[in-house]
Amino acid sequence: MKADRLTQAHGNWVEGDQFWDREDDITLFAEKLAEGAHLLLVAQRRMGKTSLMREMMRQLDDEYVCLFVDLQKAASAAETIVELALSVRPHRSLWGKAKGVFGNVLGKIRDMVDKVELGDLAVTLRSGITAGDWASKGNQLLAVLAASKKPVIVFCDEVPIMVNRLLKGSDGRVRPEGKTRADEFMSWLRQNTIDHKGKIRFVVSGSIGFEPVLHQARLSATLNTFESFELKPWTDDVAIACLGALARQSGLDLGEGGASQIVKMLGCNIPHHVQMFFGHIHDRCKRKGVTRCSAKDIRAIYKNEMLGARGHVELTHYEERLAQVLGADALPLALEMLTEAAVVGKLTDEVLAVLRDDYSFEEQTAVEVQREILGVLEHDGYLRHMPRGYVFISKLLKDWWKNRHQYSYTPVSKRGV
């Protein structure tokens, strides 16, 4: 049963009382883990993937050894093994055995390693694990985990970002040596999902889609031991109930139909965007010294806050992540496609043909590149295909994109082509 009141979320993830709804997702997620499945957590951005993993860790802590590995800053397979090792440290019995794997690395500090600051330990481990022995160290470490009395779940966040770094050079292009590195890492991960099935469960996720990243390098098959688990947007009823709980906790009145108005404006109930909208309402009311937010106020907040400079700070994340996945060559075409969809309201096959005629690429045809772009935009929740063409899923993202790019863009229908 959901709480009647909800405290505003702050930070990148929430858990416990702040984790709203998702009861059905939690139940199904736990069932799949109990069956021994390795899970690929997929969703649009800002849907709460990290929060779901953190909440699952909290709820399953008695039954499993739960490790959280954040690869946001990792740039190599060796650094991934370091982060995995660091995640074991809070579990004393396992850490005592895991230290033996890194005996040659820890050297003189081995006897006092438990007193070393986490940052210093990370530096020591990174200096000792090389590109040539990361797989061996990783295998030994996972063997220690597999011998645990309780089964182990390794929650790996931002794995696609790390693999994307392996794949590409500074220009964003997939390099042969990068493909080799990514293939080695993904093949290693795949083999360990097989070797330790039933003893270790892997859950992987990230703020960019994993499947599109691997598809660019033709490595999709390395994910075939993972089962996809989709985290969908909230329903209107859930989002409205969340807004009501937030308002009650803050002593605010959204007015009759106010929560429904907010949901309609968003167009897609991404949890972070629902919370973000309420956060602006809360701040506006507190500054004005009022407790009621009118329909007019809500419209003004959407226009001036959600689509304004403060909204830009939050939503520009979408554009930055797109640049990471596509690289410098494909990004300009992708931006044109999205801007056409935002300004005109749809992206038709005829317009797609016109747009790609202005581009050429070294190793692929413009048709192939555009097809890959559409795959990324659909997978990562920017666009969906409708009978009338591709359209934005989120009204908020559409309006923000239009507000940001429309003045420097000429729709295809007005170009005289």
Secondary structure as UniProt FT lines:
FT   HELIX           16..18
FT   HELIX           23..34
FT   TURN            35..36
FT   STRAND          38..42
FT   TURN            45..46
FT   HELIX           49..60
FT   TURN            61..63
FT   STRAND          65..70
FT   TURN            72..73
FT   HELIX           77..88
FT   TURN            89..90
FT   HELIX           92..101
FT   HELIX           103..106
FT   HELIX           107..115
FT   HELIX           118..128
FT   TURN            131..133
FT   HELIX           134..146
FT   STRAND          152..157
FT   HELIX           159..167
FT   TURN            170..171
FT   HELIX           176..195
FT   TURN            196..199
FT   STRAND          200..205
FT   HELIX           210..216
FT   TURN            217..218
FT   HELIX           220..223
FT   TURN            224..225
FT   STRAND          226..230
FT   HELIX           236..250
FT   TURN            256..257
FT   HELIX           258..266
FT   HELIX           271..288
FT   HELIX           295..301
FT   HELIX           302..306
FT   HELIX           309..344
FT   HELIX           349..356
FT   TURN            357..358
FT   HELIX           366..379
FT   TURN            380..381
FT   STRAND          383..386
FT   TURN            387..388
FT   STRAND          389..392
FT   HELIX           395..405
FT   HELIX           406..408
FT   HELIX           412..414
FT   TURN            415..416
//
